[in-house]
């Protein structure tokens, strides 16, 4: 199943969806602790990076310092698509919001500061709406909100 690679279509159809809960980035040496179900894992030389629900990190005694909300872009983006991450990051940057992006096989996932999740979703929905207007009018994607 091939994902979408056209940037206009990706932006105009991304449908940002906020997943419930709070998530944290942590790291462990060795394997994932019992009782912890990561939503993201990344093997690094320094250890295994995990993104896990906050409650599970607390229960396992895992250290963290960044509490995030998890937004999924509901468009199936091709892994080779060019520009989606840049466009989304630029919008969130312009709004003063940090963003950690993880590409899954089917979707892109954004982790933003938990206290600003509503603002981040609103920024992304604004980008999507502008892209829809521009796509139907066949104009370029506007980059301001």
N, C-alpha and C positions, 0 to 999 in steps of 0.2 A: 504494500500500500504506500504509494508515493505521496508525500506531503506537498503543501502549497509552497511555491517559491516566488511568486509575483508579489513584490513589496506592497503595492497598492491594495491588492486583495487581502494580504496578510493584515495590514493595518486596519482596513475597513471591516474586517470580519473577525478580529481577534477576541472579542467577547471576554473581557477580563472577569474572572470569577474569584471572589474571596473565599478561601477555605476556612472553616471554623478553627479556632484555637490559636495558641501562641507557640512559636517554634524558636529553638535556639541552636546556635552553631557551637559544637564542642569537638573535642578530639580525644581519642583513646589510643593506647598502645596495645596491639593485639586485636582481639575480637570484640564484637559488639556485646556490651554487658547484658546479662539476663534481665528481662523485663523492659528492654529498650527496643523500640521498633522504629528505626530511622526512615525518614521519607527521602533522604539523600545520603549517599556515602561517597567519599572520595578518598582513594588511597594516595597518601603523600609520603615522602621519605620520613617526615617527622612523626607520622602516626596516621590513624584512620580518622578523617574528618567526618562528622555526622551532623545532620540536621534532624532534630528530634522534637517531639512535643515537650514543652516546658515541664509539664507535670512528670513525665518520665525521666527527664534529666534530673529534676529535684529528687525523685525517689531513688535514683541510682547514685546520687551524690556527685554528679558530673558538673564541672566548672563551665561557666559561660559568662559572657558579658554583653551579648547582643540578642535582644528579644524581638522577633520578627512576626509579621503577618505574612501569610503565603497566598499569593495571587497566581492563578493559572490562566494563561491565555488559551482559550478554548478552540482556537484554530489549529488544525494539524499542520504544523510548519515543517517544511523539508529541512533536514539537517544542513544542507548546502545553501539554504536561502541566504541572501545577502541583504543586510540593512535593518532587519526587524529589531535585533538587540540594540543596535545603535540608535534607531528612532525612539524606541521605548526609553532607553537610558537617557537620551537627550531631553525628552519631555520631563522625566522625573528629576533630572539634574536642574532643569530650569525652574522646577518647583521647589528646589532645595531638599530633595529627598534622596537618601542613599538607596541603592538597589543591588542585590546580589542575584544574578541570573543563573539558572541551571536549565540546560536543555535536556529534555527527555526525548525518547524516540518519537512520541506523538505531539508533545506540547512543550512550550517554554514556561518556566516557573520562576516567579519573581518573589524574593524575600525582601520586604521593606520594613522600616521601623514600625513596630506594632502600634504605637500611639498615632501613627499617621496613615494607617491602612485605608481609612475612608477617603482621605485626600488623594492617596495614590490611585485608588480605583477611579475616583472622579477625574483625575488627570488623564488616565488611560481611556476612559469612556469619551472624554472630550476629543482626544486624538483620533479615536475610532470614528466618531461622528464627523469630524472634519475630513477624515480620509474618505468616508462614504460620499460626502458632498463632492469632494474633488474627484473621486473615482468615477462617479456618475457623470460629472461634468468634464471628465478626462483632463483635469488640470493637475498640477503638481501637488504633492502633499504639503500643506502648510505646517510650519514647525513651531508656531507660537500658540499659546492657549489663553 
